[in-house]
């Protein structure tokens, strides 16, 4: 194998797949990226056996072939190279000569036969989505993914593709985040739980303008863009019945400035206990008060004027959860729904039901 590459294009390609590679691997080959020629382009592939990413970049193929090299070290090298063409040539015993301008390296590679085969996506059900829309939906849900490995089915985002809409749902048992958008799709639909690492990678590589395609095929999730493919093994398990959790309506609805509420929660939470970040909310006629107390540091409170004339409601929430729920709100205002001190709080966009976050109360 002998190729010539543009340094900046090569760097961008490596950065797209770099995060797939785990720093500690049981198989040495998994610490490497696969470089292989395909026609007049070069493909860069990384996998951890659960997730794989492949990017194609233009280049000059002098001699076709393939090799694997350390992903981390190759990225470090290419970052430091001057903006000149990069020449790669595979030599005897899987050594690789890399040259850029007056800089030269000789790198130890590994043969490609031990590199895992990336499964091709066998699906006729590719669904076209706007990249910006999918990125928004991931921002509206991914914060609620569970990190409790004993609750494996919650360690990802549920993708549900339907005839008229696409839904994304995540929950850690303490909160549930739900997003949906309209979809012009005539297929049968599919559902699957996409693992946390794949969700974060998809959110990282998505831009604001391009159209993307996703597929749920058998036990696999796939996302493709021009010259880029990401695949991930779906999580096996039963996702909770989230529709039972979504409230059908709360008697108390407040429409508040998202910026004002977010700032108040941030200020008061400075003195909340560090581990669970508890915050008490007191809703009284005309006022909404946020309070926090830490026996070692002190207490804080802030009161906001609100249009409310009902009975007093006192409820506790994890303030970090409140900030996570408020962050994806796109408009200037947020709807906050409360029922009583023992019922979940609901946060949603004004006038829309495309984003909902449900947070369970906590005892304070």
C-alpha positions as CSV (number, residue, x, y, z in Angstrom):
1,X,0.0,0.0,0.0
2,X,1.3,3.4,-1.0
3,X,-0.8,6.6,-0.9
4,X,-0.6,10.4,-0.7
5,X,-3.0,12.4,1.4
6,X,-3.8,16.0,2.1
7,X,-2.7,16.6,5.7
8,X,-5.8,18.5,6.8
9,X,-8.2,16.0,5.2
10,X,-6.3,13.1,6.8
11,X,-6.5,14.8,10.2
12,X,-10.2,15.4,9.9
13,X,-10.8,11.8,9.0
14,X,-8.9,10.5,11.9
15,X,-10.7,12.8,14.3
16,X,-14.1,11.5,13.1
17,X,-13.3,7.9,14.1
18,X,-10.8,8.5,17.0
19,X,-13.3,8.4,19.9
20,X,-14.4,4.9,18.9
21,X,-11.1,3.5,20.0
22,X,-11.0,2.7,23.7
23,X,-7.7,3.6,25.5
24,X,-7.5,0.2,27.1
25,X,-8.1,-2.8,24.9
26,X,-8.0,-6.5,25.5
27,X,-7.1,-7.0,21.9
28,X,-4.1,-5.0,20.7
29,X,-5.6,-4.7,17.2
30,X,-8.5,-2.7,18.6
31,X,-6.2,0.2,19.5
32,X,-5.5,0.6,15.8
33,X,-7.3,2.2,12.9
34,X,-7.6,0.3,9.6
35,X,-6.3,2.2,6.6
36,X,-7.3,0.7,3.3
37,X,-7.6,1.8,-0.3
38,X,-10.9,1.8,-2.2
39,X,-10.7,3.0,-5.7
40,X,-9.2,6.4,-5.6
41,X,-10.0,7.0,-2.0
42,X,-8.8,5.8,1.4
43,X,-11.0,4.5,4.1
44,X,-10.3,4.9,7.8
45,X,-12.1,2.5,10.1
46,X,-12.2,2.1,13.9
47,X,-14.1,-0.3,16.1
48,X,-14.4,-1.5,19.7
49,X,-16.5,-4.5,18.6
50,X,-19.7,-2.8,19.7
51,X,-19.5,0.4,17.7
52,X,-17.7,1.0,14.4
53,X,-17.1,4.2,12.4
54,X,-15.7,4.4,8.8
55,X,-14.9,7.5,6.9
56,X,-13.7,7.8,3.3
57,X,-11.3,10.6,2.3
58,X,-9.9,11.5,-1.1
59,X,-6.2,10.7,-1.9
60,X,-3.8,9.5,-4.5
61,X,-3.5,5.8,-4.5
62,X,-0.2,4.7,-5.9
63,X,-0.4,1.1,-4.8
64,X,-3.6,-0.4,-3.3
65,X,-3.5,-2.2,0.0
66,X,-4.3,-2.0,3.7
67,X,-2.6,-1.7,7.1
68,X,-3.5,-0.9,10.7
69,X,-1.7,1.7,12.9
70,X,-2.1,3.0,16.4
71,X,-5.0,5.3,16.4
72,X,-3.8,7.5,19.2
73,X,-0.2,7.8,18.0
74,X,-1.2,8.4,14.4
75,X,-3.5,11.2,15.4
76,X,-0.8,12.8,17.5
77,X,1.6,12.7,14.6
78,X,-0.7,14.1,12.0
79,X,-1.7,16.9,14.3
80,X,1.9,18.0,14.5
81,X,2.7,17.8,10.8
82,X,3.1,20.9,8.6
83,X,0.4,21.7,6.1
84,X,1.9,19.6,3.3
85,X,1.0,16.4,1.5
86,X,1.4,13.2,3.6
87,X,2.9,10.1,2.0
88,X,2.3,6.6,3.5
89,X,4.0,3.5,2.3
90,X,3.7,0.0,3.8
91,X,7.1,-1.8,4.0
92,X,8.2,-5.2,5.1
93,X,6.9,-6.8,8.3
94,X,4.0,-4.3,8.5
95,X,6.3,-1.3,9.1
96,X,4.9,2.0,7.6
97,X,7.0,4.9,6.3
98,X,5.2,8.3,6.8
99,X,6.7,11.4,5.3
100,X,5.4,15.0,5.2
101,X,7.7,17.7,3.8
102,X,11.0,17.3,5.7
103,X,9.4,15.2,8.5
104,X,9.7,11.4,8.5
105,X,8.5,8.6,10.7
106,X,8.7,4.8,10.6
107,X,5.7,3.2,12.4
108,X,5.0,-0.3,13.5
109,X,1.8,-1.5,12.1
110,X,-0.3,-4.7,12.5
111,X,-1.5,-6.9,9.6
112,X,-5.2,-6.4,8.7
113,X,-6.3,-10.0,8.9
114,X,-6.9,-9.7,12.7
115,X,-8.9,-6.5,12.4
116,X,-12.6,-7.2,13.0
117,X,-14.9,-7.1,10.0
118,X,-17.3,-4.2,10.2
119,X,-20.7,-5.6,9.4
120,X,-22.4,-4.0,6.5
121,X,-25.9,-2.7,7.0
122,X,-28.5,-4.9,5.4
123,X,-31.5,-2.6,5.4
124,X,-33.9,-1.3,2.9
125,X,-35.4,0.9,5.6
126,X,-33.0,3.9,5.6
127,X,-34.8,7.0,6.9
128,X,-33.7,10.5,5.9
129,X,-33.5,13.0,8.7
130,X,-32.2,16.6,8.9
131,X,-28.9,16.5,10.8
132,X,-29.8,19.6,12.7
133,X,-33.1,18.1,13.8
134,X,-31.5,14.9,15.0
135,X,-28.8,16.8,16.9
136,X,-31.5,18.8,18.7
137,X,-33.4,15.6,19.6
138,X,-30.2,14.0,21.0
139,X,-29.6,17.2,23.1
140,X,-33.1,16.9,24.4
141,X,-32.8,13.3,25.6
142,X,-29.2,12.1,26.0
143,X,-28.7,13.8,29.3
144,X,-31.2,11.4,30.9
145,X,-29.3,8.2,29.9
146,X,-28.6,6.0,32.9
147,X,-25.0,5.3,34.0
148,X,-26.1,2.4,36.2
149,X,-24.6,-0.6,34.4
150,X,-27.0,-2.9,36.3
151,X,-29.9,-1.3,34.4
152,X,-28.5,-2.1,31.0
153,X,-31.6,-1.3,29.0
154,X,-31.5,2.3,30.3
155,X,-27.9,2.8,29.1
156,X,-29.0,4.3,25.8
157,X,-31.6,6.2,23.9
158,X,-34.7,4.5,22.6
159,X,-35.1,5.3,18.9
160,X,-38.7,4.8,17.6
161,X,-39.3,5.4,13.9
162,X,-43.0,5.5,13.0
163,X,-45.0,6.3,9.9
164,X,-45.5,9.9,10.7
165,X,-42.9,10.7,13.4
166,X,-39.6,9.8,15.0
167,X,-39.3,9.6,18.8
168,X,-36.3,9.6,21.1
169,X,-36.6,8.7,24.7
170,X,-34.1,8.3,27.6
171,X,-34.5,7.7,31.3
172,X,-32.4,6.9,34.3
173,X,-35.3,6.1,36.6
174,X,-35.2,9.5,38.2
175,X,-36.2,11.5,35.1
176,X,-37.4,10.9,31.6
177,X,-36.7,13.0,28.5
178,X,-38.9,12.6,25.4
179,X,-38.5,14.2,22.0
180,X,-40.4,13.8,18.8
181,X,-40.6,15.3,15.3
182,X,-42.8,14.8,12.3
183,X,-41.6,12.5,9.6
184,X,-42.6,11.8,6.1
185,X,-41.9,8.1,6.0
186,X,-43.9,5.3,4.4
187,X,-42.1,2.3,5.9
188,X,-43.1,-0.1,8.6
189,X,-41.1,1.6,11.3
190,X,-38.6,0.1,13.8
191,X,-37.5,0.5,17.4
192,X,-34.2,-0.1,19.2
193,X,-32.1,1.1,22.1
194,X,-28.9,2.8,20.8
195,X,-26.0,2.6,23.4
196,X,-24.8,5.7,25.1
197,X,-21.4,5.8,23.4
198,X,-22.9,5.6,20.0
199,X,-25.4,8.4,20.9
200,X,-22.6,10.7,22.0
201,X,-20.6,9.9,18.8
202,X,-23.6,10.7,16.6
203,X,-24.2,14.0,18.4
204,X,-20.5,14.8,18.0
205,X,-20.2,14.2,14.2
206,X,-23.5,15.8,13.2
207,X,-23.3,19.2,11.6
208,X,-26.1,21.8,11.2
209,X,-26.9,21.5,7.6
210,X,-26.5,18.1,6.1
211,X,-29.1,15.4,5.7
212,X,-28.4,12.1,7.3
213,X,-29.9,8.6,7.1
214,X,-30.5,6.2,9.9
215,X,-31.6,2.6,10.0
216,X,-32.6,0.1,12.6
217,X,-31.9,-3.3,11.1
218,X,-32.1,-6.4,13.2
219,X,-29.8,-5.9,16.1
220,X,-28.0,-3.0,14.6
221,X,-28.3,0.8,14.4
222,X,-26.6,2.7,11.5
223,X,-26.1,6.3,10.6
224,X,-24.6,7.4,7.3
225,X,-23.6,10.7,5.8
226,X,-21.6,11.4,2.7
227,X,-18.4,9.4,3.1
228,X,-19.2,8.4,6.7
229,X,-20.8,5.4,8.3
230,X,-21.4,4.6,11.9
231,X,-22.8,1.3,13.1
232,X,-23.6,0.1,16.7
233,X,-25.0,-3.0,18.2
234,X,-28.4,-2.3,19.8
235,X,-28.9,-2.9,23.5
236,X,-30.9,-6.0,24.2
237,X,-33.6,-5.5,26.9
238,X,-37.0,-4.1,27.6
239,X,-37.2,-0.4,27.7
240,X,-39.8,0.9,30.2
241,X,-43.3,1.9,29.0
242,X,-42.5,5.6,28.8
243,X,-46.0,6.5,27.7
244,X,-47.3,5.7,31.1
245,X,-44.8,8.1,32.7
246,X,-45.7,11.1,30.4
247,X,-48.3,13.1,32.3
248,X,-51.6,13.6,30.5
249,X,-52.0,17.0,32.2
250,X,-51.2,18.9,35.3
251,X,-53.6,21.3,37.1
252,X,-50.9,23.9,37.6
253,X,-49.0,25.3,34.6
254,X,-46.5,28.2,34.9
255,X,-45.1,29.9,31.8
256,X,-41.7,31.4,32.9
257,X,-38.7,33.0,31.3
258,X,-36.2,30.1,30.7
259,X,-33.2,32.4,31.2
260,X,-34.5,33.8,34.5
261,X,-35.4,30.4,35.9
262,X,-32.1,28.9,34.8
263,X,-30.1,31.8,36.4
264,X,-32.1,31.4,39.7
265,X,-31.5,27.7,39.9
266,X,-27.8,28.1,39.2
267,X,-27.4,30.8,41.9
268,X,-29.3,28.9,44.6
269,X,-27.7,25.5,43.8
270,X,-24.3,26.9,44.7
271,X,-25.1,26.1,48.3
272,X,-26.9,22.8,47.7
273,X,-25.4,19.6,49.1
274,X,-22.8,18.4,46.6
275,X,-23.8,14.8,46.0
276,X,-27.5,15.0,45.2
277,X,-27.8,18.8,44.7
278,X,-31.2,19.1,46.5
279,X,-33.3,22.2,46.0
280,X,-36.7,23.0,47.4
281,X,-39.3,24.9,45.3
282,X,-42.1,26.7,47.1
283,X,-45.0,27.8,44.8
284,X,-47.3,30.3,46.6
285,X,-49.8,32.8,45.3
286,X,-47.8,35.3,43.3
287,X,-44.3,33.9,44.0
288,X,-42.0,31.0,43.2
289,X,-39.2,30.5,45.7
290,X,-36.0,28.4,45.2
291,X,-34.1,27.4,48.4
292,X,-31.1,25.3,49.1
293,X,-29.5,24.4,52.4
294,X,-26.1,22.9,53.2
295,X,-25.4,22.4,57.0
296,X,-21.6,22.9,56.3
297,X,-21.9,26.0,54.1
298,X,-25.1,27.8,54.7
299,X,-28.4,28.5,52.8
300,X,-29.6,30.4,49.8
301,X,-32.9,31.5,48.4
302,X,-34.3,33.4,45.5
303,X,-37.9,34.5,44.8
304,X,-39.5,35.1,41.4
305,X,-42.9,36.8,40.7
306,X,-45.4,34.5,39.0
307,X,-49.0,34.5,37.9
308,X,-50.5,31.9,40.3
309,X,-53.3,32.0,42.8
310,X,-53.8,28.4,43.9
311,X,-52.8,26.5,47.0
312,X,-49.2,26.3,48.1
313,X,-47.0,23.6,46.6
314,X,-43.7,22.5,48.2
315,X,-41.5,20.1,46.2
316,X,-37.9,19.1,46.1
317,X,-35.8,18.4,43.0
318,X,-32.2,17.6,42.1
319,X,-31.1,21.0,40.9
320,X,-28.7,19.4,38.3
321,X,-31.7,17.7,36.8
322,X,-33.5,21.0,36.6
323,X,-30.7,22.6,34.7
324,X,-30.4,19.6,32.3
325,X,-34.2,19.8,31.6
326,X,-34.1,23.6,30.9
327,X,-31.0,23.6,28.7
328,X,-32.6,22.1,25.5
329,X,-35.6,24.5,25.6
330,X,-35.4,26.4,22.4
331,X,-37.7,29.4,23.0
332,X,-37.4,32.2,25.5
333,X,-40.0,30.7,27.8
334,X,-40.6,27.3,29.4
335,X,-43.8,25.7,30.7
336,X,-43.4,24.2,34.2
337,X,-46.1,21.9,35.4
338,X,-46.5,20.9,39.1
339,X,-49.3,19.0,40.8
340,X,-48.2,18.4,44.4
341,X,-45.1,17.6,46.5
342,X,-45.2,13.9,45.7
343,X,-45.8,14.0,41.9
344,X,-43.3,14.5,39.1
345,X,-42.6,17.9,37.7
346,X,-42.9,18.5,33.9
347,X,-40.9,20.8,31.8
348,X,-41.7,21.5,28.1
349,X,-41.6,24.0,25.3
350,X,-44.3,26.6,25.1
351,X,-47.2,25.6,22.8
352,X,-45.5,22.4,21.6
353,X,-45.3,18.8,22.7
354,X,-42.1,17.9,20.8
355,X,-40.0,18.0,24.0
356,X,-41.0,16.9,27.5
357,X,-38.8,16.2,30.5
358,X,-40.4,14.6,33.6
359,X,-38.5,14.8,36.9
360,X,-39.3,12.7,39.9
361,X,-39.4,14.7,43.2
362,X,-37.0,14.1,46.0
363,X,-37.4,14.3,49.8
364,X,-35.7,17.4,51.4
